Amino acid sequence: MPETSDCQLSTSEDEIGKQQRSNSSSSENRATMVTYWKRNSNPNLQSMMLDTNADKINQFEYPEILECLPDLDGKRVLELGAGIGRFTKRFAQLAKSVVAVDFMESFLEKNRAENSHYGTVEFLHQDATQLSFEPNSFDIIFSNWLFMYLSDEETGQLLQKSLSWLTPGGTMFFRESCFHSSGNIKSGENPTYYRSPRQYIDICHSRILNGTPEHPHDQIYELIFAKALESYYEIKQNNNQVCFLFLKTNLQNLHGYKTLQDFLDHSEYALKSIQKYESVRGEGYVTIGGAELTQVLIKRLNLTSSQRLLNFGSATGGSSFQISQDYGCEIVGVDISANMIGIAWDRALSYKGHRIRFEVGDGTKMRFSPSKFDAIYSRDVMFHVSDKTTLLNNFYTWLKHGGRLLITDFCCGNTPFSQDLIDYVRSGMYTMPSIQEYAELFKKCGFTEVHVEDHSDLYQQYCQNEIEIAEKNRMNPNSKLTRQELDESVRQWKLKYSLTNSGQRRWCIFEALKPSVSFDEDDNNNEQ
């Protein structure tokens, strides 16, 4: 489908338009959409993208979107809103079969003329909301600028049907304009729903496909990543073009939640929990020491403005904004919590000119290009990750040769575990190896110059200071938190202090280096 134009609507005007459409009947909304599409039915790239710079944008955007997709070889692909076929061509070249759907006949005819000779594409001139397919018909469902033309109800219904059309383990990819439009061609009335990325994530996470005799497990969408397109940031300096990749997977039971992300967003990183952290550590910070400790630790990476940093576990954005202001480097902030990245996305709107992008993602499953980052910085995240080997291998791949890794995390001590620690680990589903096991893991993944410092004493100092702040917050009549929530905040801080003070839990700083030249490369050079 085409992108909507940047028709100089303010955010409030966009919201007013959305409210008016939500108050209208479905038929009225559909009529408005039909009129809009017909007015922009010229089957060329500028009409599709509603931007006079469409050729330039497409040059960079096209390969970036393809890079986000899973392997297409031998797959059955459903392309919703296929338009004039700029992605259909690639699917036709690689996939086993493609069903290309579009509501606009002129667009689909252009697509057919360009790609029918491949013999693998079925073209459907149909409204995506009216489609019907057999369960498990497709391995990949792809859409580009479609859901923003649908109401919340239509979006939810189509995503529910798509979940049934996907095979188990299949993927759903879509890209949408979030927050506001991006094109520079005016097109009259703007009938688009500019949702936040978090709204799309919530809609997908609320879909459940009940099990059948053939597939007895209930199925859900698991988010692999939600990311702003780098090409739009580079060309137009906005982060509102967001793509999402979801995996169809079995519903899990993680303390009653569907996925690890779902568990974290409803427990430790629920919105109220984030407020508790920020009320003690400062806006944007959920890790110990807030801005002060961030400033101390980040100096170890010797960052420059020409470098790119992966802030893994970037939370609500405080450290990314701080590092950007202090060093001017490019930053990609990643966190598995949609709640925290949702807040970071909102706050990033106030940091125009800063080279910062935020993504929701599971570090063991998401992908970046090899050698993309000069440094990786991660604070108190990995104890949430059970598969540390896969994550560290990914870090190694994503770092440039000579790139530096700095991690702080919790390890188990040598003191026998108390019931408090057992309950703490179980309730949070944490995994904490010993300090030695942790260091060996870095080496096994290829890192060199592995340096470990046990700074549990420093953690305790900050923890004591934060307990005092939490106590003061409990007496603040203007706090956004209830007295019960404030009491629980103090209890949690004291428990963390106790577990570390007793020696059962240790807080360590790990530094490591990806060798400047890998052994394989060195061997190849010697052979030559």
N, C-alpha and C positions, 0 to 999 in steps of 0.2 A: 504493500500500500504506500501511497505518497506521504511524505512528511508534511506537517502543517506549517504554514508560513509564520514568520515573525512579524505579525501585523501590529506591533507596537501596543498590544494589550497589556495593561498592568496586571499584576497578580490578582488584585481585587476584581478587575473586570473578568479575568479568566474564571475566578470563583463564582462571580455572579452568573456568567454564562452557563457554568456547570450546574448551578442551582436551578436555573430556569429550565435546563434540559431535564434535570431529574424530576421536576414538577410536571413535565409534559408526558403525554402518553408514549408508549413504545413506537406506535405508528408515526406520531409526529417527529420523534427523534430520528426514526429511520428515514422519513421523507427529507429531513434537514440534511442528513448524511448523503443521501442520493443526490440532492441538489448540489452539495459541495463537491462531490466526486465528479459529477458531470461537468461542472465548471472548470475542473482541473484535469480533463480527460485527454489532453494531448499526450500521446504515448512516447515521451522522451525523458531523458534523465533529469532535466531541469524541472519538468512537471512532477516527476516522481518525488524529487527531493525539495521542490519549491525553493530552490536556491540558485542564484546566478553563478555560484562557484561550484556547481554540482560536479563538474568533471574533475576538478582538483580534489574535492572532498572524497569522491568515489575512489580516486587513485590510492588514497591512504586507508580509507575506511573499509573498502572491499576485502583486502587481504587480512586486515585485523579481525574482521568478523569471521572469516573462514578459519583463522587460526584458533578461534574460540570453540569451534565445533569438534565433536568427536570424529573418529575415523569414518569416512563415508563409504569406503570400499565394500561392495556387496550389500549395502543397507537399503531398506525400503523407506523412502522419505516422503513425508507429507509437507508441502510448502503452502502455508496459509497466507493469502495476500501476496501472491507471487508477482503481481505487477507485470512489468515489461520483460522480466526474466533475467535480471542481472545476476541473481544467484541460481536460478533454474539451470543455466548453462553449466555451471560447475557441478551441480548435483547430477545432471544428466550424464556428464562425462565420467563420474566416479561411482555413483550409486547403482544398485541393481534395478531399482524402479523409482519413479517420481510421480506423485500426483500434485499438479500445480493448480491452485484454486485462486480465482480472483473474481470480485463482484463487477469490475469494470471490463466490459467486452472489448473496448479499444485496446486496453493494456494487454489483455489475454491474447488478442489476435496478434499483437506485436511479438509477444512471447512465443506463440505458436510458430510464427514465421521464422523466428530466429533459432528455435530449438527442437522443432518437431522431427528434424532429420536424424536426431540421435536414436529415435525409436524406443526410448525408455520412459518417455514422459506422457502421462495422460493429463489433458487440459480440461478443467471443470470451470465453466462460467456459472458461479453460484455464490450466494451469500454464505460466508463461513459459519454463521450462527445456525444455518439450516442443514448443515452437513450431517451425514450419517454413514458410519463405517462399522464393520465387524470389529469386535474386540481383538486386540493384539495384531492389528493390521500393519503397524509401522514400527520401525526401529528408531526413527528420528522424526520429530515434528518441529518445523522451523517457521517462524513468522517474523516479519520485519515491518514495524509500524502498523500494527493491526488492532491490538487491544485498546489503544488510546482512542479509537473510533467507536468503541462499544461501551455501553453502560456497565456499572458494577455487576448488575445481575447477569447481563449477557456475557461479560468476561468470565464470571464464575461458572456459568453453565458450559461455556466452550472449553474452559480448562478442565472441568469435570469430565466432559466427553473425551477430551484429548487423553486424559489419564487412562481411560478404558481402551482407546485406540492403540496406545503404546504397548509394546511387548514388555514383560518384566525385564528390568535393566535398560530399557529404552530411555531416550533423553528428549527433553522439551527445551528448545532454545527460542527465546524471543527478545526483541529489542524494541524499546519504546522511548518516546520523548517524555521526560519527567520534569516536574516543576514548571517548565515553560517551553515555548517553541524555539526552534533554531534557524529555520529558513529565513531568507531575506526578501522573498517575493510575496507581496500582499495578495490575498485571495478572498477578500470580503469577510463574511461571517466565519468565525472560527468555531467549529463544532466539536473541538477535541477535549478529551478528559486528560488533563495533565496531573496524573497521580504522582505520589512520591514513590521511590523504589520500595520503601517499606510496605506500602499498600499492595503492590504486586506480590511481594513475598508472603504477606498475610493471606491474600486470596488463594495462592497456591498451597500454602501450608494447611489451609482449612479444607482442602479436598481430600476425601478418603474414598477408596474403591473397595467395597466389601468383597471378601473372598468368595471363590466359587469352588465346586468340586475339583475342577482342573487346576486351579490356583487357590489353595485354601487360605493363604495368608491375605489379610487386608493390605492394600497397596496405597502408597502415598507419594507425593513429590518431596524429594530431598534436595535442598539447595546445594549445588556445587559451587557456584559463584554468582555474584551480582556485581557488575563493574561498569564504570563509566568508560566510554570509548576514548582511548588516548588520542585518536586522530582528531576528534572534535575539540578536544582540549588544546591540541597544538595549533589547529587552524582557526578556531573560533573562540578559544579561551572560555569554554563552558564545559561543565561536567554533567549536563542534563541528558545526554544520550547514553542510556543505560541498557546493557544486555544482561540476560539472565540464563543460566543453564541449570535445569533441574533433572534429577535422575528418578525414574520410577523404581521404587524399592519397597521391600516389606516394612510394614509398620513395626517398629521396635517397642519394647517396654523398658524404658530407662527411667526407673522410678515413676512409671505411669506416663512418660512422655514419648513422643514418636521418634525423635532423633536427638543426638547430643546437642545440636543447636536449639531445638525446642526445649530440651531440659534446661540449658543454661539461660535461655531467654525467659523462663518462667521460675527460675530459682535464684542463683547467684547474681545473674545479670538481668533480672526483672527490672522494670523501670523504677520501682521503689527502692530496690537494692542499689541501683546506680546512683540514685539521689543520696542514699546513705554514704556511699563511698565518696561522692563529690562534696558532700557537706563537710567531710573531714579532710580530704586530700586536695580539694580545689576543683574548680570547674574543668572538666576534660580529663581528670585523672582518677583511675581506680586502683593503681598500684602504689605501693609504699613510697613515701617520700615526695610524691607529687612533683611539682616543677623544680624544686631544689635538688633532689636526687637525680632527676633527669639531666639537669645541667651538668652535674658532676660526672655522670656515667658517659654521656654522649661525647665528652671531650676525648675519651679513649679511642674513638674511631677516626679522629683527625679529618673530619669531613671538609669538603670544599664545595663551592657553589656549582662546580661543573659535574658533581657526582649525583648518582641516583641511589636512594636509600629505601630498603623495604623495612617498614615498621610493622613487624608481625605481632599482632595483638595490640593494635593501635587504640582500642577502646573508643572513647568518645571524642578523641582527636586532640586532646591537650598537648601531648608530647609532640605530635606531628606539627601542630601550629607553632609550638615553641622552637623546635629544631629548624623549621623553615625560616622563622624570623631571625634566628641566631646565625645560621649558616647559608641560607639561600639555596640549598640544594633541592633537587626534585625528590618528592617523597610519595611512595605508594603505601598507604595504610591499609592493613588487612585485619579483619577480626571475624571470628565465627559467629559472633552475636549480632543478629540483625537489629536488636534494640540499640546497641552501642553505635554501630555504623549509621543507623538511622539518625541518631543525634548528631554524629560527626558530619553527615551529609548536610543537615540543616545549618550547622555552625559554619561549614565551609563556604556557605553563600556570603558570609561576611569577610572572607579572606580573598578578595579579588586580587589577582596578580601573583598569588602564591602558587607554586607548582606542586600542588597536593591533590591526589586522588585517593578515594577510599573505596574499598571493595569488601563485600561480605563473602567469606569463603572458608572452606575446610582445607587447611594447608596440606593434608595428606592426599587430597584429591584434585585440587585446583592446579592450573598450569601457568607458568610464565616461560618466556623464551630463555634458553640457556644463556648464561653470562649476562643477564639483564642488569644486575645490581652490583654496585661497588661495595656496599656494606649492608648487613642485616642486623637489625636491633630488635630484641624481643624481651619483654619484661613480664616475668611471672605468668607465663602462658603454658609452657610445655607440660606442667604437671596436670593439665587438663587432657593431654594427648596420650593415649595408650600406645599408639604405634609411633614411638619416637624415632625409630630407625628410618621409616619412610619419610617423615618430616625432615630429618637431618639430611637425608640423601637429596631431598628436594632443595633444601637450602644450598647444599654443595653445588647442585646443577645450576641454580639460579644466580649464584655468585660468579663474578668475573674472576679470572686467575689473579691471585694476589689480593682478592677481596677479603674483608674482615667480617667476622661474626661475633657479636656480643650478646650474651644471654644472661638474664638473672632468672633463677628458678629455685624451687624447694626440693630438697633431698631428705631422705630419712637418715637419722643419726644412729649412733651405736647404742643408745639407751633403749631398754625394752619398751615396747609400745604399751601405752595405757589405754583404757577403754575410751577415753576422750579422743585420742588420736585415731583409734579404729573407727569410731563413730564419725569423726570428722572426714576421714578418707572415704568411707563408704557413702556418706551423705552427699559428698561432692563428686564422687566417682573419680578421685584423683589417683595418679600413679606416680610414686616417688622412689626412684632407685637410689642407691647409696652414691656418695660423691665419687668414689672410685669407679663404680659402674657407669656413671654418667660420663666421666672423662674418657673411659675406654670406648664408649659409644661414639664419641666425636672422632676418635682415631680410626675406628672401624669404617666410618663413613668417608674417610679420606682426608680429614682436616689435619693440619700440622700446627706446630707451636701452640698446642692446647695448654691453656693456662687457667688454673682454677683457684679461686680465693673464697674461703669460707668467711662470710661477713655477717654471720648471725648476730654478732654484737651490734653492728650498725643497724641491722633490721630492728633489733630490740630498742635501740635509741629512738628511732623514728616511731616505732610502735608505741612507746611510752608517751611521746609527744602527741600522737594521734588519739590515744586514750583520753588525754586531758582535753583535747578539742571536742571529742565525742561527749565527754562529761559536760562541757560548757554548752554544747548544742542542746543537751537534754534540758537545760534550764532556760533555753531561748523560747519565749512565748510566740515569736513570729516564725518559728520553723515551719517548713512545708510538711514535715513529717509529724506523725502522731506521737504521743508520749510512749506508747507501746513500741513503735518502730525505733524511737530513739533509745529506749531501754535495751532493745535487741541489738542495736548497733554497738552500744557499750559492751554488752556481753560477748559479742563476736570478737571485738578487738582484744578483750582480756583473754579470751580463749587462744587466739593466735599468739599472743605474747607468752602465755603459759606453755604452749606446745613447743615453742622455740627456746624458751628459757630453760626448759627441762632437758634439752638436748635431744629430744625425740625427732624434732624437725629442724633442718638446717637450711639457711638461705645463702646461696652461693652466686658468685659472678664467674661466668665462663667466657673466655676469649679464645678464638681459634682463627686460623688462616687457611684459605684455599691456596694451595701452592701456585706460584707464578707460572709454572709449566707442569702439566701432569706427567706422570711417569710414562704413560702411553705415548704422549706427544714426544717426550724426550727420546724414547726408544725409536719412534718413527724417524726423528731427525738424525739419530745415529746411523740408521739403516741407509738413509739417503747419502 
